[in-house]
Amino acid sequence: MSMDLVVITGMSGSGKSIALGALEDAGYYCVDNLPPELLEPFLALEDRLRARKVAIAMDVRSGESLPQLPLLLHGLRDKGLSLRQIFLDANDHTLVRRFSETRRRHPLSTPGETDIQQALLQTIRRERELLADLRERSHVIDTSYLRPSQLLAMVKDLIAAPAAHLTLVFESFAFKRGITLDADYVFDVRMLPNPHYEPELKPLTGRDQPVIDFLARQPAVQLMQEQIATFLRTWLPALAHDHRSYVTVAIGCTGGQHRSVYLVEQLAAQFGQDWQTLRRHRELDGL
């Protein structure tokens, strides 16, 4: 098959419909809630119709056939199909809030529950267990703090990257808002000198030249950058050999505004000379 296939999976309420919309905008033929047992016949049909870009959303609505999916996807990869898996996630608090706001029932919920919130939390945990294998082999996007426009942009950036090469995603975040769920590696840089305490730098970000100049003068910041870069250079070839499509490196500081943003920008530029790179700033993007 000579098509580009994107499989969207993830937690109920995490934004799969938004991700499918982004793929549709990018020219993909999109199908939601395709049963796993119909995956191979459907792809064979699309191949005969000479479809080149196909996106499918599959999740716990598939019921008892869901456990078939990881093996099916593995088989498609072995056949040489260009396959990218994206898993959308969010923390429990966010998922409960979204279901409460929309008054939707979770697909795994059962009638007659008395303590609705506690029952929803238990259902979400059961869903995580059911999707654990799919999450393990997918690129994870944490939508807990994302606006729809941010998620749209992220998905479009991911599918624009060459599928045959490993893509490095550098992401800054604020520890005060919680650790991001989508990171393969997390580096804590809160011990570094903080521009927040410099009155003229406080309102700026790590992308502004005065902050760049301030942090570039700090030996500790440069040592941290060198050590993160050394770690990644050591292990990226092995990750690429393991057929990973994406690796997310998250860098966190207190507010996600200065130090983490600076290091993401510097590392993305540094590794962009040899690797496909993307950069995200959880607390800044979309503002």
Solvent accessible surface area in square Angstrom, and as a share of the most:
residue,aa,sasa,rsa
1,M,100,0.44
2,S,77,0.49
3,M,7,0.03
4,D,28,0.15
5,L,0,0.00
6,V,0,0.00
7,V,1,0.00
8,I,0,0.00
9,T,1,0.01
10,G,0,0.00
11,M,1,0.00
12,S,7,0.05
13,G,18,0.17
14,S,0,0.00
15,G,17,0.16
16,K,22,0.09
17,S,90,0.58
18,I,55,0.28
19,A,0,0.00
20,L,19,0.10
21,G,26,0.25
22,A,0,0.00
23,L,0,0.00
24,E,114,0.51
25,D,104,0.54
26,A,34,0.26
27,G,54,0.52
28,Y,11,0.04
29,Y,119,0.45
30,C,32,0.19
31,V,30,0.17
32,D,77,0.40
33,N,59,0.30
34,L,17,0.08
35,P,50,0.31
36,P,1,0.01
37,E,96,0.43
38,L,89,0.44
39,L,0,0.00
40,E,70,0.32
41,P,78,0.49
42,F,30,0.12
43,L,0,0.00
44,A,35,0.27
45,L,78,0.39
46,E,15,0.07
47,D,49,0.25
48,R,170,0.62
49,L,120,0.60
50,R,177,0.65
51,A,19,0.15
52,R,115,0.42
53,K,79,0.34
54,V,0,0.00
55,A,0,0.00
56,I,0,0.00
57,A,0,0.00
58,M,0,0.00
59,D,2,0.01
60,V,5,0.03
61,R,103,0.38
62,S,18,0.12
63,G,43,0.42
64,E,172,0.77
65,S,15,0.09
66,L,8,0.04
67,P,101,0.63
68,Q,84,0.37
69,L,0,0.00
70,P,41,0.26
71,L,137,0.68
72,L,38,0.19
73,L,2,0.01
74,H,108,0.48
75,G,25,0.24
76,L,3,0.01
77,R,70,0.26
78,D,104,0.54
79,K,149,0.63
80,G,60,0.58
81,L,13,0.06
82,S,44,0.28
83,L,11,0.06
84,R,9,0.03
85,Q,8,0.04
86,I,0,0.00
87,F,2,0.01
88,L,0,0.00
89,D,2,0.01
90,A,0,0.00
91,N,42,0.21
92,D,37,0.19
93,H,139,0.62
94,T,5,0.03
95,L,0,0.00
96,V,14,0.08
97,R,97,0.35
98,R,50,0.18
99,F,8,0.03
100,S,74,0.47
101,E,115,0.51
102,T,78,0.45
103,R,218,0.80
104,R,134,0.49
105,R,147,0.54
106,H,6,0.02
107,P,57,0.36
108,L,37,0.19
109,S,28,0.18
110,T,75,0.44
111,P,122,0.76
112,G,76,0.74
113,E,61,0.27
114,T,135,0.78
115,D,87,0.45
116,I,126,0.64
117,Q,114,0.51
118,Q,76,0.34
119,A,17,0.13
120,L,20,0.10
121,L,34,0.17
122,Q,100,0.45
123,T,4,0.02
124,I,1,0.00
125,R,113,0.41
126,R,104,0.38
127,E,0,0.00
128,R,68,0.25
129,E,133,0.60
130,L,88,0.44
131,L,1,0.01
132,A,51,0.39
133,D,99,0.51
134,L,4,0.02
135,R,78,0.29
136,E,135,0.61
137,R,117,0.43
138,S,18,0.12
139,H,10,0.05
140,V,13,0.08
141,I,0,0.00
142,D,8,0.04
143,T,4,0.02
144,S,7,0.04
145,Y,71,0.27
146,L,20,0.10
147,R,106,0.39
148,P,83,0.52
149,S,68,0.44
150,Q,7,0.03
151,L,4,0.02
152,L,55,0.28
153,A,52,0.41
154,M,14,0.06
155,V,0,0.00
156,K,81,0.34
157,D,72,0.37
158,L,1,0.00
159,I,19,0.10
160,A,85,0.66
161,A,4,0.03
162,P,63,0.39
163,A,38,0.30
164,A,95,0.73
165,H,114,0.51
166,L,10,0.05
167,T,1,0.00
168,L,0,0.00
169,V,0,0.00
170,F,0,0.00
171,E,4,0.02
172,S,0,0.00
173,F,0,0.00
174,A,0,0.00
175,F,32,0.13
176,K,150,0.64
177,R,96,0.35
178,G,30,0.29
179,I,97,0.49
180,T,6,0.04
181,L,64,0.32
182,D,7,0.04
183,A,28,0.22
184,D,60,0.31
185,Y,59,0.22
186,V,66,0.38
187,F,42,0.17
188,D,51,0.26
189,V,0,0.00
190,R,108,0.39
191,M,128,0.57
192,L,10,0.05
193,P,46,0.29
194,N,31,0.16
195,P,0,0.00
196,H,74,0.33
197,Y,167,0.63
198,E,60,0.27
199,P,112,0.70
200,E,116,0.52
201,L,10,0.05
202,K,102,0.43
203,P,99,0.62
204,L,50,0.25
205,T,28,0.16
206,G,1,0.01
207,R,117,0.43
208,D,48,0.25
209,Q,108,0.48
210,P,68,0.43
211,V,0,0.00
212,I,38,0.19
213,D,60,0.31
214,F,29,0.12
215,L,0,0.00
216,A,49,0.38
217,R,162,0.59
218,Q,36,0.16
219,P,108,0.68
220,A,46,0.35
221,V,1,0.00
222,Q,56,0.25
223,L,96,0.48
224,M,35,0.16
225,Q,26,0.11
226,E,106,0.47
227,Q,104,0.46
228,I,2,0.01
229,A,1,0.01
230,T,81,0.47
231,F,71,0.29
232,L,2,0.01
233,R,131,0.48
234,T,80,0.46
235,W,130,0.46
236,L,1,0.00
237,P,76,0.48
238,A,53,0.41
239,L,27,0.14
240,A,39,0.30
241,H,154,0.69
242,D,70,0.36
243,H,147,0.66
244,R,63,0.23
245,S,28,0.18
246,Y,10,0.04
247,V,0,0.00
248,T,0,0.00
249,V,0,0.00
250,A,0,0.00
251,I,0,0.00
252,G,0,0.00
253,C,2,0.01
254,T,64,0.37
255,G,27,0.26
256,G,0,0.00
257,Q,50,0.22
258,H,7,0.03
259,R,9,0.03
260,S,0,0.00
261,V,0,0.00
262,Y,6,0.02
263,L,0,0.00
264,V,0,0.00
265,E,30,0.13
266,Q,54,0.24
267,L,0,0.00
268,A,0,0.00
269,A,59,0.46
270,Q,49,0.22
271,F,7,0.03
272,G,39,0.38
273,Q,146,0.65
274,D,120,0.62
275,W,67,0.23
276,Q,67,0.30
277,T,26,0.15
278,L,31,0.15
279,R,108,0.39
280,R,11,0.04
281,H,3,0.01
282,R,8,0.03
283,E,21,0.09
284,L,19,0.10
285,D,41,0.21
286,G,53,0.51
287,L,149,0.74
